[in-house]
Amino acid sequence: MGRFDGKVALLTGAASGIGRATALRLAADGANIAGFDRDGEGLASLADEVATAGGAMTTTVGDVSVRESCLAAVEEAVEAHGRLDVLANIAGVCWSEQIADTTEESWNRMIGINVSGVFWCCQAAIPHLIATNGNIVNIASNAGLMGQAYTVAYSTTKGAVVNMTRSLAMEFMKEPIRINAVAPGSVDTSMTRNYTLPENLDFSLMQPYIGFRDMADADELANVIAFVASDEASRIHGAIIPVDGGVTAG
Ligand SMILES: NC(=O)c1ccc[n+]([C@@H]2O[C@H](COP(=O)([O-])OP(=O)(O)OC[C@H]3O[C@@H](n4cnc5c(N)ncnc54)[C@H](O)[C@@H]3O)[C@@H](O)[C@H]2O)c1
């Protein structure tokens, strides 16, 4: 028996990195997977991998910053699999820039994907999750728990995810649903591998959030996300769980 036998999990950002690792973890534990990502090729190759391992996965290609796409992804997941037990909001983007170089377009794009996308998926999924005694796991960041130089827009969005999670947890306190967030530190994914820094940085200002330990593997995050989404975490509601190798300890 797997922890997620008979359950259905919808994951945004499933095509890559933490989302991909989490989809494989949940599928290995018995979940049927619905993946939602703007990267259709990545989703298709993940669906093949899940199927080869004996699991089931459907895909929706779309942009989480578009409300209609989020509603469609939730409806397609429920239609295809008959129910929804877990929503993991993992899709996200991160870039570093100087304040003076931040454009209106770049600011709005960051908010649209990292904040609005999480909200629209929660809004669409909550009625289905209440029906199954299900739960939401949002992916925040250590950047949402501390101030970070040169990633002001990103930190703003992740701070919003932290308080969106807590506020949703309060609003649905009397309903059969759990709502939590996991806050990773640096993880070895395409996000960090393709990361670029602006010029003229004062690196000493970055030391507090770089930390002292190596980057995590995506599987280490997947393990925690799967635990929080599982019945083993039945008492955890409204929590922000750091998985950052101690970055936010100091
Ligand atoms: N990698 C890290 O160091 C780190 C640290 C803290 C938090 N996080 C958070 O973890 C989450 C996953 O990041 P990752 O490291 O796996 O990155 P990743 O780039 O490997 O994966 C992100 C996924 O999100 C998808 N995506 C991006 N914009 C989208 C959009 N508009 N619509 C639909 N899908 C979209 C991408 O296609 C990709 O599949 C993000 O929310 C990120 O902010 C990552």
Ligand as a Chemical Component Dictionary entry (heavy atoms), coordinates in Angstrom:
data_LIG
# 
_chem_comp.id                   LIG 
_chem_comp.type                 NON-POLYMER 
_chem_comp.pdbx_formal_charge   0 
_chem_comp.three_letter_code    LIG 
# 
loop_
_chem_comp_atom.comp_id 
_chem_comp_atom.atom_id 
_chem_comp_atom.alt_atom_id 
_chem_comp_atom.type_symbol 
_chem_comp_atom.charge 
_chem_comp_atom.model_Cartn_x 
_chem_comp_atom.model_Cartn_y 
_chem_comp_atom.model_Cartn_z 
_chem_comp_atom.pdbx_ordinal 
LIG N1  N1  N 0  15.690 26.135 -6.879  1  
LIG C1  C1  C 0  15.764 26.860 -5.773  2  
LIG O1  O1  O 0  16.871 27.147 -5.290  3  
LIG C2  C2  C 0  14.519 27.318 -5.070  4  
LIG C3  C3  C 0  14.638 27.868 -3.781  5  
LIG C4  C4  C 0  13.512 28.309 -3.114  6  
LIG C5  C5  C 0  12.270 28.202 -3.724  7  
LIG N2  N2  N 1  12.192 27.669 -4.985  8  
LIG C6  C6  C 0  10.871 27.602 -5.584  9  
LIG O2  O2  O 0  10.588 26.278 -5.983  10 
LIG C7  C7  C 0  9.687  26.293 -7.073  11 
LIG C8  C8  C 0  10.204 25.360 -8.159  12 
LIG O3  O3  O 0  11.436 25.863 -8.638  13 
LIG P1  P1  P 0  12.550 24.930 -9.305  14 
LIG O4  O4  O 0  13.817 25.226 -8.635  15 
LIG O5  O5  O -1 12.081 23.536 -9.402  16 
LIG O6  O6  O 0  12.623 25.625 -10.754 17 
LIG P2  P2  P 0  12.513 25.041 -12.215 18 
LIG O7  O7  O 0  12.813 26.190 -13.109 19 
LIG O8  O8  O 0  13.318 23.793 -12.362 20 
LIG O9  O9  O 0  10.968 24.652 -12.349 21 
LIG C9  C9  C 0  9.961  25.627 -12.384 22 
LIG C10 C10 C 0  8.815  25.107 -13.237 23 
LIG O10 O10 O 0  7.792  26.092 -13.238 24 
LIG C11 C11 C 0  7.315  26.210 -14.566 25 
LIG N3  N3  N 0  6.762  27.549 -14.791 26 
LIG C12 C12 C 0  7.400  28.733 -14.692 27 
LIG N4  N4  N 0  6.575  29.735 -15.029 28 
LIG C13 C13 C 0  5.380  29.160 -15.335 29 
LIG C14 C14 C 0  4.134  29.684 -15.754 30 
LIG N5  N5  N 0  3.958  30.993 -15.954 31 
LIG N6  N6  N 0  3.112  28.816 -15.951 32 
LIG C15 C15 C 0  3.286  27.483 -15.788 33 
LIG N7  N7  N 0  4.468  26.930 -15.392 34 
LIG C16 C16 C 0  5.486  27.773 -15.175 35 
LIG C17 C17 C 0  8.541  25.982 -15.441 36 
LIG O11 O11 O 0  8.211  25.645 -16.785 37 
LIG C18 C18 C 0  9.232  24.853 -14.703 38 
LIG O12 O12 O 0  8.766  23.588 -15.132 39 
LIG C19 C19 C 0  9.546  27.752 -7.496  40 
LIG O13 O13 O 0  8.341  28.279 -6.951  41 
LIG C20 C20 C 0  10.735 28.412 -6.859  42 
LIG O14 O14 O 0  10.528 29.782 -6.601  43 
LIG C21 C21 C 0  13.275 27.225 -5.665  44 
# 
loop_
_chem_comp_bond.comp_id 
_chem_comp_bond.atom_id_1 
_chem_comp_bond.atom_id_2 
_chem_comp_bond.value_order 
_chem_comp_bond.pdbx_ordinal 
LIG N1  C1  SING 1  
LIG C1  O1  DOUB 2  
LIG C1  C2  SING 3  
LIG C2  C3  SING 4  
LIG C2  C21 DOUB 5  
LIG C3  C4  DOUB 6  
LIG C4  C5  SING 7  
LIG C5  N2  DOUB 8  
LIG N2  C6  SING 9  
LIG N2  C21 SING 10 
LIG C6  O2  SING 11 
LIG C6  C20 SING 12 
LIG O2  C7  SING 13 
LIG C7  C8  SING 14 
LIG C7  C19 SING 15 
LIG C8  O3  SING 16 
LIG O3  P1  SING 17 
LIG P1  O4  DOUB 18 
LIG P1  O5  SING 19 
LIG P1  O6  SING 20 
LIG O6  P2  SING 21 
LIG P2  O7  DOUB 22 
LIG P2  O8  SING 23 
LIG P2  O9  SING 24 
LIG O9  C9  SING 25 
LIG C9  C10 SING 26 
LIG C10 O10 SING 27 
LIG C10 C18 SING 28 
LIG O10 C11 SING 29 
LIG C11 N3  SING 30 
LIG C11 C17 SING 31 
LIG N3  C12 SING 32 
LIG N3  C16 SING 33 
LIG C12 N4  DOUB 34 
LIG N4  C13 SING 35 
LIG C13 C14 SING 36 
LIG C13 C16 DOUB 37 
LIG C14 N5  SING 38 
LIG C14 N6  DOUB 39 
LIG N6  C15 SING 40 
LIG C15 N7  DOUB 41 
LIG N7  C16 SING 42 
LIG C17 O11 SING 43 
LIG C17 C18 SING 44 
LIG C18 O12 SING 45 
LIG C19 O13 SING 46 
LIG C19 C20 SING 47 
LIG C20 O14 SING 48 
# 
